């Protein structure tokens, strides 16, 4: 049978873009379907790009406010003012992505896609198209429990909070995962009083314990009130506030509430029943290691499949899925060891095993530290809070894990990632000891941490 396209990608976020580019570079006829008015998906419009652009604007504002050179100036920007900077970045990202698809002759079709049958998509207010293969990259949305009134102007999720047209004096954030912690840090730096409500016993339990402790300390030091092991009972909004009642009996009142507890895959009304696919209770699709669904011609990537729900991972997943689809298994790009990037203040980034995991596995490891306060570059930048931590095998000196907390952590981590990806003796502590790093740089922390760990062996 002749199909309109070799590959149809649903969604133009990082996962969809990675899949489309890999397919078209392999000489396949490709179409992407996007239901939103602009390209880029949630990453560009509601998630990664606007929140990180906003964070950078707040960081610049803080730096200027602390700089004695600007002591005679009144530096005061509202949340909407800072949001405008994010809108500029979004516009540039959308324009750039349009160019990617245009230059590579990928057909971009606007409208909500729905499977009519195994090889046919119906596009709302658009054409009906057929494809030999499909990649579902529809992303995710904030989870909305039915008992919470998100239509109330003072109750927000992580998408709508970016549309605030005023700067509140206080905010309650329910959910202390990555999104909750990032927004707690960001809004606290704007001088907003923050109540961070965590449903678990610690923050971001997937991180190394030392990093968790550092994050908790920094948030509290900045003035965030953190409550662990809490569960909401009810949320009620008034004209000028929101009251969160917890099952423990506590009540928390603030100007605004941000619900940051869970996300759901965007699989509603995709017509999955027409191709014998079913999403789980969180709207996510189950896939195998090659991002293959139970249908041989349908793949799924990005947030719609759940963990790790990172923009960086989604792009690689999209490429990997199409490589498998095309039979390019020998050199397929496998997104196995993915670094975390958490944009609190300061940043957090890590890759590999934690001390807790190594201890449970009875791996004989050692640790090397480099405190940022000892680095000349950190002192010059005035960014001395933080640490780089290297975990390595005591006998082979193989690098087992790298954890970083501090300025530019999400950039610094990639040096360690590159070395961990090497084979044999190339991936050992000795690389960092014997390598000359520019001085002064933050990268020098690797040499300092490696020597610190090496000295523990004797």
N, C-alpha and C positions, 0 to 999 in steps of 0.2 A: 504493500500500500504506500502511496505517496503522501507524505505529510507536508504541511506548510513549513514546518521547522524541524531541524534535527534536535534542538534543545530549546525548551521554553522554561524560563526562570520566573518564578512568582516572588516579587519583592526585590527592591533595589538597594537594600542596606548592604553592609560589608559582605555578608554571605552570598547574596545574590550577585553582587558585582564581581566577586572572586570567581563564581561559577561561570558567569557570562563571559568574562574576559578569557578564562581558560578555554572555554568552548570555541569562541570565535577565533582565538589564536591557533586553534587546531583545525581551522578551515571548516567549521560547522556553521550552518545557518541558524542564527540565534535570535530569539525575541525575549524581551523582559516585559513583565506586566507590573504596573505600579498603581495602586488604588489612590494614593495621595496625590495632591496637586503638583508636588515637586519630587524630584529624585533624591535618593539618599537614605530613605527609611528612618526609623526611630533614632538610629545613631546620630544622624545629621540634624534632625529637627527637634527631638525631645530629650535625647540622652547624652551621649558622649560629647559631641561638639558643643552644644550650648552650655552644658554644665561646666565643662573644662574651660571654655572661653570666659564664662562668668567667674569662675574661680581665679583665673589669671588676672582679670580686672580687679577683683577684690584684693589679690596679692599686691598688685601695683599700688592700689590705694593705701594699703597698710604700710608699704615700704615708704611711700611719700610722706605719710603722716608721721612716721618715726624718724624721718630724715631731718636733722637740724637745719639744713639748707632751706627747707620749706616751712620753717616755724612761723614765719610772718604771713603765710598764706592760709586762707580758709579752705581746707580740703574736705569737701562734704558732697558726696554723691549718693543719690537714692538708688534703691534696687532697680527701678525702671531705667535709670540712666546707665547703669552697668549692663543691663540686659541688651541695650542697643548695640553695644560692642559685640555681643554674642550674635546678634542678628546679622551684622556685617560679615562675620566669619561664615555663618550658615549660607549666606548668599554666594560667597566665593566658592564654598564647597559644592553647592548645587550646580553652579556654572561649570566648574571643573569636571564634574561627573557627567554632565550633558555632553561635554566634549569627548570624554572617553567613549561613550556609546556611539556618538556621531562619527568619530574618526574610524571606528572599527566596524561600521555598518551593522550595528545591532539595532533591530527594530524595537522602539519603545512604545508600548501600548498602555494608555491610561484607562483605569477603571478597575472595579472589583472583579477578580477572577473566580470562577466556580467550575469545578469539573462536571461536565455533562456525561462523559463516559471515560473509559480508560485513556483515550488519546485526544479528547476534545475539551477545550475550555470555552465556556461562555463568558464574555466580558460585558459587565453591566454598561449599558449605553454605548456599546462598542461591538466589534466584530466577533465572530465565532472562529476560533483558530484550532488547528490540530498540531500535535507534536509527537515525535517518536519517543522522546524522553523528557522528563520534568525534574526540576529542582525547586523544592518548596523552601523559600527563605523569607517567610512572612514575619519573622520577629516575634516580639512579645509585648504585652501591655501590663500596666500595674493591675494587680489583683484587686477586685472590688467586692468585698463581702456585702451581701444584700442588706445587712442591717445598718450600713453606714451610708449616710446621705451625701454623696459626692456632688450633688447639685447645689449644696449650700456654699455660698461665696467664701466662707472661712474654712472649708474642709477641702484639702487638696491631695492629689497624688503626685508622683514624681514628674509627670508630664505637665499637669496644670500649674504646679508651683512656679514654673518659669514664666508664667503669664501674670504674676502678681503686679499690680499697678501702684503699689505703695510699699513702704518699708515697715513691717510690723515691729512692735517692741518686744514681743515674746512669741515663741513658737514651740509646740510640742511635736516631736517626731516619733511616731509609733513604728518601731522596727529598726534594729541596729545592725543590719547587714551592711554590705558595701555602700549601697545608695544612702541609707540612713546616716552612716558615719561621715560620708563625704559631705552631705548637706548640713549635718550638724556642725562640722568644722567650718564650712563656708559661711553659713549664716551667723555663726558666733563671731567670726572675724568681721562681720558688718556691725557688731555691737548688739545683736539681737539675743535676748535671753533664751536659752535652749534647754528644754527638757527632753532627754533622749531615753525612750522607753524600750528596753530590750526584753524579748520574750525568752531569752536563753540566759545561762549563768555567766557568760563572758562574751566579750566582743570578738567577732570574726574568728571563731574557734579553729578554722582551717589554717590559720597563721601559726608561726612559731611562737611559743609562749612568751619569750622575751619581747617580741615585737608587739604582742597583744598588751603586755604590761605597759610598754612605752606609749602605745596609742591611748590607752585608758588614762594614763597619767597626763598626757598632753591635752586631751579633751577636757579633763577636770581642771587642769591648770589654766586653760583658756576660759573656764567659767561654765562649762556644760554640766548640768545635773544629770547623772546617769542612774537609771533604776533597772536592775537586773531581775530576771525571773518573774516578770509581770505579764498579765494577760488582760486585754480590754474586756470590759463588761458592756459598756455603752458609750456612744459618742453623741453629744448633743450640741448643736450650734445655736447661738443667739445673734442679735444684731451686731454685737461688738466683741464676741469671744466664742471660744469652744471649750466645753468641759468634757474631759476624758475620765470616765469612771473605770477603775481597775477592779478585777476580781478580788484583789487583796484588801479592798475597802478604801484605797487611796483615791483621791480626786485631784486632777491636774487641770488648771485653767490657764488658757493662753489666748493671745489674739488670733492665732492661726494654728491649725493642725495639719501636719503632713503625714499621710499614710504611706509608709515605705516598707510594708510587710508582704512580700511575695509578688510574683509576676505570673502571668498566664500566657501560654502560647496563642498566637493569632491564627487559630484554625477554624473559628466560627464561620459557618456558611461558606466553606470552601468546596462543598460537595464531596467530601471525603467518602461518604456512604456510597457514592456512585462508582468508586474505584476500590471498594472493600478495604479502606483504611479507617482506623479509629484512633482518635487522640485519647490520651489518658485523662485523669481527673483534673489535671492542671492545663489541659489544652495542648499538651506537648506530644510530639510524634516520636515513637521509638525507632531507633536506627541501629545498625550494626557498626562495626569498626570502620567500615567504608562509607558510612552515612547513607546506607541503603535501607529503604523501608521494606516491608514485606512484599511490595509490588516491584518486580524486577526492573521496571523502567522509571521508577519514582525515587528520588533522593530527597533528603531534608537536611538543612544545615542552619547554624546560627542559633539564636535564642529560642526558636520554635522547638528545638530538641532539648532545651534545658542546659545543664551544666556544660561548660563553664560560663556561658552567657557573656562572653567578652567580644568586643568588636574585632580585636586582633585575631582571636581564634576563629571567628566566623568567616573572615576572608580566606584564611588558610583552609578551613573546612570546605568552603565552596570550590576552591581549586582542587582539593583532594577528591571530592565527590565526582567531579567531571573527569578527572584523570582515571578514576576507577570505571566510570561509565564508558570511557573510550578505550578501556583495556590497557591503559598506561600504568600497569602495576609495578613494573620493575623500578622506575624512578619516581614513583608517586610520593608526593609531599605529605608526610604524616604529622599532623599537629599533636604530637604526644606530650612533650614537656613544654607547657605554655607558662610564661611568667605571669604572675599577678601584677596588676597595676592599680593601686588604690590611691585616689587623689584627695586624701585628707591633707591637713597642714600640720606637720610635714607629710610628704608622700611615703607610701609603702610599696615595696616591690620585692618579690621573692620567686625562686625557682628551685625545684628539687625537694628533697626531704627536709622535714623539721626535726628538731632534737627529740621531740616526743615520738615521732615515727621510728627514728633510728634506735631509740632506747627500747621501744616495744619489740623491734625486730632483732634486738641483741647484736647490733652492728657496732664494732669497736671504732668509735669516731672521736675526733677531737675538734675543738672550736678555736677559731682565731677572730679577734675583734679589732676594729679600727674605729675609735670614737671621732666623730667629725670635729669636735672641739680641739683636737690635736692637729688637724689639717690646716695648712696655711691658706689654701683656697677657701675653705669654709670660713676661716677667720676674716679674710678679705671681704667675702660676700656678706658677712654678718649672719651666716646660716650655720651656727655651730651645734644645733640640736640634731642628734641623729647618730647612726652607727651602721657600719657594714660588718656583716657576720658571715664567715666562711665555715662550713662544716665539711670535714674531710676524713677519710679512712686512716686510722692510725698506722696501719702497716703498708698499704699501697699508696697512700696519700692522694687517692682519687677524690676529686671534688664531688661531694654528695648533695650539697645544698648551699644556696646563697640567699641571704635575707638582708634587706636594706630598709632603713627607716631614716628619712631625712630629705633635705633638699635634693632634687633631681634624681631621686631613687629610681624612678621608672626609666631613666636614661642609663644610669650607672649599671643596672642589672644586666644589660645586654653584653657587657664584656664577659661577665661570668657565664652567661648563657652560651656564648660562642665557644668558650673553653670546655664547658661541660659536654658540648656536642661532639668534641673530638674523641678519637679512639685511643686506647692504650696509654702510653706515657705522656701523650700530649695533654691529657686531662688529669693533671696532678697539681698539687700545691706549688711545685717547683716552678711552674710557668710564671706564676705571679712573683715569686722570689727573684727569678733571674731576668725578668723583663724590666726594661727601663721605661718608666712612665713620665710624661711631661710634668714639669714642676713650675708653678703650683697648679694642681688639678684635683678634682674630686676623685678621678680614677686612681690616683695614688693610694687611695684607701685600700685597694686590693693588695698592694705590696705590704702596707703596714699590717693589715689583718693576717696575711700569709706568714709574715715573720713572727707575729704574735702567737699564731697557732703552732708554728714550727718549734718555737722555743718551749712549748709545753710538752714536747716529746722527750725532752732530756732533763 
